[in-house]
């Protein structure tokens, strides 16, 4: 793979010093949302402005849950790693309120 630029996404309420650094370094970025990233809008901008048609998300439960809640995931691949994480506040696979049960589709 040949990566020609670094892509970073932000919401408007972000550190101005860091945005200045990105601009001086000529690192492209997109802004979507005021207090938080607007996921639907961000993915739409990635699709329309950068011609991105497919992305892979490797995240903790909150982002995965938010993407599921907003119906922005069409495929899930779960990788099991041989290690144990413990504690009472251990992140879960999909941590998000108001999740609807997913549709299970047959595999080929």
BATITI-84020 format. One line per field, with one value per atom (N, C-alpha, C): atom name; x, y, z; residue in three letters. Coordinates in steps of 0.001 Angstrom, whole numbers, plus 500000, padded with zeros to 6 digits. Layout:
# residues N
name <- c(CA / ...)
px <- c(X / ...)
py <- c(Y / ...)
pz <- c(Z / ...)
resn <- c(ALA / ...)
# end
This chain:
# residues 108
name <- c(N / CA / C / N / CA / C / N / CA / C / N / CA / C / N / CA / C / N / CA / C / N / CA / C / N / CA / C / N / CA / C / N / CA / C / N / CA / C / N / CA / C / N / CA / C / N / CA / C / N / CA / C / N / CA / C / N / CA / C / N / CA / C / N / CA / C / N / CA / C / N / CA / C / N / CA / C / N / CA / C / N / CA / C / N / CA / C / N / CA / C / N / CA / C / N / CA / C / N / CA / C / N / CA / C / N / CA / C / N / CA / C / N / CA / C / N / CA / C / N / CA / C / N / CA / C / N / CA / C / N / CA / C / N / CA / C / N / CA / C / N / CA / C / N / CA / C / N / CA / C / N / CA / C / N / CA / C / N / CA / C / N / CA / C / N / CA / C / N / CA / C / N / CA / C / N / CA / C / N / CA / C / N / CA / C / N / CA / C / N / CA / C / N / CA / C / N / CA / C / N / CA / C / N / CA / C / N / CA / C / N / CA / C / N / CA / C / N / CA / C / N / CA / C / N / CA / C / N / CA / C / N / CA / C / N / CA / C / N / CA / C / N / CA / C / N / CA / C / N / CA / C / N / CA / C / N / CA / C / N / CA / C / N / CA / C / N / CA / C / N / CA / C / N / CA / C / N / CA / C / N / CA / C / N / CA / C / N / CA / C / N / CA / C / N / CA / C / N / CA / C / N / CA / C / N / CA / C / N / CA / C / N / CA / C / N / CA / C / N / CA / C / N / CA / C / N / CA / C / N / CA / C / N / CA / C / N / CA / C / N / CA / C / N / CA / C / N / CA / C / N / CA / C / N / CA / C / N / CA / C / N / CA / C / N / CA / C / N / CA / C / N / CA / C / N / CA / C)
px <- c(500831 / 500000 / 500872 / 500399 / 501123 / 500263 / 500654 / 499909 / 500551 / 499769 / 500324 / 499979 / 499063 / 498732 / 498178 / 498175 / 497601 / 496243 / 495250 / 493892 / 493464 / 493052 / 492625 / 491273 / 490344 / 489034 / 488844 / 488140 / 487936 / 486508 / 486148 / 484952 / 485430 / 484529 / 484929 / 485619 / 485155 / 485729 / 487010 / 488080 / 489347 / 490451 / 491633 / 492757 / 493201 / 493125 / 493511 / 494992 / 495819 / 497253 / 497516 / 496751 / 496959 / 496500 / 495394 / 494938 / 495966 / 496577 / 497633 / 498815 / 499171 / 500251 / 499917 / 498681 / 498275 / 498347 / 497883 / 497912 / 499344 / 500210 / 501618 / 502308 / 501918 / 502524 / 501862 / 500830 / 500088 / 499491 / 498954 / 498264 / 496773 / 496127 / 494697 / 493861 / 492748 / 491838 / 490433 / 489449 / 488049 / 487483 / 486537 / 485860 / 484393 / 483835 / 482428 / 481859 / 480927 / 480299 / 480828 / 480042 / 480417 / 481133 / 480438 / 481001 / 481555 / 481032 / 481455 / 481509 / 482181 / 482232 / 480848 / 480335 / 479082 / 479451 / 479229 / 479718 / 479120 / 477801 / 477169 / 477737 / 477866 / 478402 / 479863 / 480646 / 482064 / 482226 / 481466 / 481569 / 481103 / 480094 / 479630 / 480723 / 481410 / 482513 / 483649 / 483964 / 485023 / 484659 / 483390 / 482909 / 482966 / 482419 / 482284 / 483557 / 484326 / 485500 / 486778 / 486869 / 488105 / 487928 / 486706 / 486414 / 486700 / 486518 / 486720 / 485440 / 485537 / 484368 / 484269 / 485356 / 485355 / 486358 / 485979 / 486905 / 486878 / 487954 / 488022 / 488134 / 487306 / 487328 / 487843 / 488871 / 489379 / 489264 / 488202 / 487919 / 487448 / 487292 / 486703 / 485186 / 484517 / 483070 / 482262 / 482702 / 481885 / 481748 / 482847 / 482760 / 482003 / 482290 / 481574 / 480079 / 479714 / 478303 / 477652 / 478362 / 477816 / 477607 / 478546 / 478404 / 477228 / 477056 / 475913 / 474601 / 474545 / 473324 / 472895 / 473861 / 473551 / 473423 / 473427 / 473271 / 474347 / 475602 / 476713 / 477658 / 477298 / 478129 / 477367 / 478030 / 477365 / 478075 / 479200 / 479887 / 480709 / 480682 / 481467 / 482339 / 483626 / 484571 / 485169 / 485040 / 485542 / 486798 / 487865 / 489136 / 489324 / 489517 / 489750 / 491245 / 491715 / 493128 / 493315 / 494411 / 494620 / 495179 / 494383 / 494789 / 493546 / 493739 / 492627 / 492698 / 491535 / 491415 / 490428 / 490771 / 489881 / 489539 / 488716 / 488306 / 486818 / 486308 / 484876 / 484463 / 485398 / 485068 / 485720 / 485820 / 486427 / 485549 / 486128 / 485320 / 484710 / 483540 / 482865 / 482904 / 482483 / 482552 / 481738 / 480496 / 479634 / 479004 / 479567 / 479063 / 478314 / 477016 / 476225 / 474787 / 474129 / 472714 / 471858 / 470698 / 469672 / 470111 / 470807 / 471179 / 470030 / 469759 / 468780 / 469487 / 468777 / 469423 / 469886 / 471097 / 471587 / 470881 / 470864 / 470351 / 471479 / 471226 / 472226 / 471951 / 472913 / 472766 / 473554 / 473099 / 473851 / 475190 / 476181 / 477489 / 477592 / 478490 / 478686 / 479691)
py <- c(498819 / 500000 / 501239 / 502250 / 503504 / 504595 / 505068 / 506118 / 507458 / 508363 / 509649 / 510768 / 510536 / 511561 / 510913 / 511679 / 511241 / 511883 / 511120 / 511624 / 511584 / 512721 / 512817 / 513504 / 513026 / 513672 / 514354 / 515470 / 516269 / 516770 / 517229 / 518034 / 519472 / 520456 / 521870 / 522289 / 521774 / 522167 / 521371 / 521802 / 521084 / 522088 / 521617 / 522492 / 523251 / 524576 / 525399 / 525253 / 525042 / 524875 / 523645 / 522581 / 521361 / 521551 / 522258 / 522537 / 523380 / 524328 / 525131 / 524254 / 523307 / 522371 / 521568 / 521067 / 520291 / 521140 / 522380 / 523269 / 523572 / 523880 / 524159 / 522936 / 521758 / 520509 / 519990 / 520716 / 520330 / 518936 / 518645 / 517378 / 517634 / 516969 / 517208 / 516693 / 517380 / 516962 / 517404 / 516767 / 517140 / 517437 / 518369 / 518691 / 518341 / 517680 / 517303 / 517276 / 518159 / 518215 / 519369 / 519772 / 520896 / 520404 / 519641 / 519149 / 517735 / 516966 / 515590 / 515377 / 514328 / 513994 / 513528 / 514102 / 513667 / 512538 / 511301 / 510142 / 510042 / 510233 / 510139 / 511195 / 512415 / 513498 / 513246 / 512742 / 512475 / 511410 / 510325 / 509267 / 509761 / 510630 / 511216 / 512085 / 512889 / 513711 / 512838 / 511764 / 510862 / 510251 / 509905 / 509299 / 510309 / 511496 / 512487 / 513270 / 513626 / 514474 / 513687 / 512494 / 511717 / 510428 / 510196 / 509002 / 507702 / 507730 / 506536 / 505722 / 504479 / 503616 / 502527 / 502281 / 501224 / 501598 / 501403 / 501668 / 500505 / 500375 / 499390 / 500147 / 499790 / 500413 / 499387 / 499745 / 498911 / 499769 / 499556 / 500506 / 499817 / 500631 / 500171 / 500177 / 499794 / 499616 / 500852 / 502031 / 503231 / 503595 / 503602 / 503928 / 502843 / 501594 / 500493 / 500600 / 500875 / 501017 / 502197 / 503321 / 504507 / 504247 / 503563 / 503230 / 502291 / 501322 / 500415 / 501153 / 501991 / 502729 / 503602 / 504199 / 505066 / 504293 / 502957 / 502083 / 502360 / 502467 / 502781 / 501604 / 500440 / 499246 / 498242 / 497715 / 496695 / 495347 / 495278 / 493995 / 494044 / 492960 / 492868 / 491628 / 491820 / 490713 / 490819 / 489782 / 489807 / 488956 / 489563 / 488880 / 488630 / 487383 / 487037 / 486960 / 487718 / 487706 / 486903 / 486179 / 485332 / 486102 / 487044 / 487710 / 488035 / 488325 / 488572 / 490013 / 490684 / 492032 / 491934 / 492471 / 492344 / 493675 / 493612 / 494805 / 495040 / 495944 / 496216 / 497179 / 497918 / 498876 / 498475 / 497197 / 496688 / 497050 / 497590 / 497917 / 496662 / 496832 / 495722 / 495940 / 494933 / 494995 / 496148 / 496307 / 497377 / 498074 / 499185 / 499931 / 501156 / 501057 / 502173 / 501987 / 503069 / 502941 / 502741 / 502171 / 502069 / 501328 / 500223 / 499424 / 498508 / 498436 / 497487 / 496174 / 495060 / 493783 / 493781 / 493289 / 493275 / 492222 / 492434 / 491431 / 490450 / 489190 / 488170 / 487641 / 487813 / 487377 / 486102 / 485254 / 484025 / 484346 / 483534 / 483701 / 482776 / 483086 / 482255 / 481179)
pz <- c(500000 / 500000 / 500000 / 499308 / 499241 / 499867 / 501036 / 501704 / 501369 / 500804 / 500391 / 501364 / 502301 / 503278 / 504532 / 505595 / 506858 / 506984 / 507333 / 507438 / 508898 / 509429 / 510817 / 510834 / 511671 / 511741 / 513092 / 513071 / 514269 / 514353 / 515531 / 515708 / 515924 / 515831 / 515849 / 517139 / 518274 / 519564 / 519789 / 519182 / 519242 / 519506 / 519779 / 520086 / 518832 / 518897 / 517747 / 517417 / 518448 / 518208 / 517341 / 517585 / 516810 / 515369 / 515173 / 513810 / 513059 / 513749 / 513118 / 512719 / 513581 / 513262 / 512007 / 511913 / 510736 / 509473 / 509572 / 508413 / 507983 / 508938 / 508617 / 508028 / 508501 / 508026 / 506756 / 506288 / 505081 / 505204 / 506391 / 506638 / 506472 / 505516 / 505304 / 506473 / 506729 / 507787 / 507420 / 508029 / 507870 / 509247 / 509315 / 510567 / 510403 / 511410 / 511357 / 512766 / 513044 / 514361 / 515193 / 516184 / 517058 / 518314 / 519153 / 520413 / 520277 / 519346 / 519097 / 517587 / 517184 / 515756 / 515318 / 514234 / 513614 / 512661 / 513077 / 512328 / 510930 / 510812 / 509488 / 508547 / 509043 / 508230 / 507870 / 508831 / 508574 / 507496 / 507595 / 506589 / 505224 / 505215 / 503956 / 503329 / 504143 / 503634 / 503112 / 503831 / 503384 / 502035 / 501862 / 500621 / 499474 / 499706 / 498632 / 498336 / 499351 / 499134 / 498905 / 499510 / 499406 / 498614 / 498124 / 497324 / 498093 / 499405 / 500234 / 500211 / 499805 / 499652 / 500715 / 501408 / 502418 / 503502 / 504758 / 505851 / 506831 / 507570 / 508638 / 509952 / 510903 / 512217 / 513212 / 513927 / 515016 / 516260 / 517025 / 518091 / 519358 / 520371 / 521623 / 521487 / 522550 / 522509 / 522207 / 522643 / 522445 / 520974 / 520229 / 518803 / 518053 / 518344 / 517684 / 517947 / 519200 / 519547 / 518855 / 518782 / 518113 / 516628 / 515992 / 514569 / 514344 / 515232 / 515119 / 515343 / 516366 / 516686 / 515514 / 514813 / 513673 / 512366 / 512441 / 511273 / 510217 / 510669 / 509773 / 509560 / 510051 / 509882 / 509035 / 508002 / 507201 / 507287 / 507977 / 508146 / 509426 / 510190 / 511417 / 511348 / 511548 / 511680 / 513069 / 513856 / 515226 / 515309 / 515793 / 515975 / 517462 / 517830 / 519226 / 519469 / 520451 / 520814 / 522097 / 522209 / 523388 / 524587 / 525117 / 526350 / 527157 / 528424 / 529342 / 529824 / 529804 / 530345 / 531491 / 532635 / 533787 / 534403 / 535422 / 536152 / 536009 / 536829 / 536816 / 535710 / 535166 / 534104 / 532791 / 532565 / 531342 / 530150 / 529074 / 527897 / 527278 / 526738 / 526072 / 524569 / 523829 / 522373 / 521801 / 522256 / 521765 / 522958 / 523381 / 524529 / 524026 / 523955 / 523473 / 523916 / 524316 / 524663 / 523414 / 523608 / 522563 / 521311 / 521471 / 520301 / 519910 / 518638 / 518127 / 517837 / 517954 / 517625 / 516168 / 515901 / 514514 / 513679 / 512378 / 511448 / 511173 / 511358 / 511073 / 509671 / 508780 / 507399 / 507177 / 506273 / 505993 / 505336 / 505621 / 504992 / 503798 / 502919 / 501722 / 501986)
resn <- c(UNK / UNK / UNK / UNK / UNK / UNK / UNK / UNK / UNK / UNK / UNK / UNK / UNK / UNK / UNK / UNK / UNK / UNK / UNK / UNK / UNK / UNK / UNK / UNK / UNK / UNK / UNK / UNK / UNK / UNK / UNK / UNK / UNK / UNK / UNK / UNK / UNK / UNK / UNK / UNK / UNK / UNK / UNK / UNK / UNK / UNK / UNK / UNK / UNK / UNK / UNK / UNK / UNK / UNK / UNK / UNK / UNK / UNK / UNK / UNK / UNK / UNK / UNK / UNK / UNK / UNK / UNK / UNK / UNK / UNK / UNK / UNK / UNK / UNK / UNK / UNK / UNK / UNK / UNK / UNK / UNK / UNK / UNK / UNK / UNK / UNK / UNK / UNK / UNK / UNK / UNK / UNK / UNK / UNK / UNK / UNK / UNK / UNK / UNK / UNK / UNK / UNK / UNK / UNK / UNK / UNK / UNK / UNK / UNK / UNK / UNK / UNK / UNK / UNK / UNK / UNK / UNK / UNK / UNK / UNK / UNK / UNK / UNK / UNK / UNK / UNK / UNK / UNK / UNK / UNK / UNK / UNK / UNK / UNK / UNK / UNK / UNK / UNK / UNK / UNK / UNK / UNK / UNK / UNK / UNK / UNK / UNK / UNK / UNK / UNK / UNK / UNK / UNK / UNK / UNK / UNK / UNK / UNK / UNK / UNK / UNK / UNK / UNK / UNK / UNK / UNK / UNK / UNK / UNK / UNK / UNK / UNK / UNK / UNK / UNK / UNK / UNK / UNK / UNK / UNK / UNK / UNK / UNK / UNK / UNK / UNK / UNK / UNK / UNK / UNK / UNK / UNK / UNK / UNK / UNK / UNK / UNK / UNK / UNK / UNK / UNK / UNK / UNK / UNK / UNK / UNK / UNK / UNK / UNK / UNK / UNK / UNK / UNK / UNK / UNK / UNK / UNK / UNK / UNK / UNK / UNK / UNK / UNK / UNK / UNK / UNK / UNK / UNK / UNK / UNK / UNK / UNK / UNK / UNK / UNK / UNK / UNK / UNK / UNK / UNK / UNK / UNK / UNK / UNK / UNK / UNK / UNK / UNK / UNK / UNK / UNK / UNK / UNK / UNK / UNK / UNK / UNK / UNK / UNK / UNK / UNK / UNK / UNK / UNK / UNK / UNK / UNK / UNK / UNK / UNK / UNK / UNK / UNK / UNK / UNK / UNK / UNK / UNK / UNK / UNK / UNK / UNK / UNK / UNK / UNK / UNK / UNK / UNK / UNK / UNK / UNK / UNK / UNK / UNK / UNK / UNK / UNK / UNK / UNK / UNK / UNK / UNK / UNK / UNK / UNK / UNK / UNK / UNK / UNK / UNK / UNK / UNK / UNK / UNK / UNK / UNK / UNK / UNK / UNK / UNK / UNK / UNK / UNK / UNK)
# end
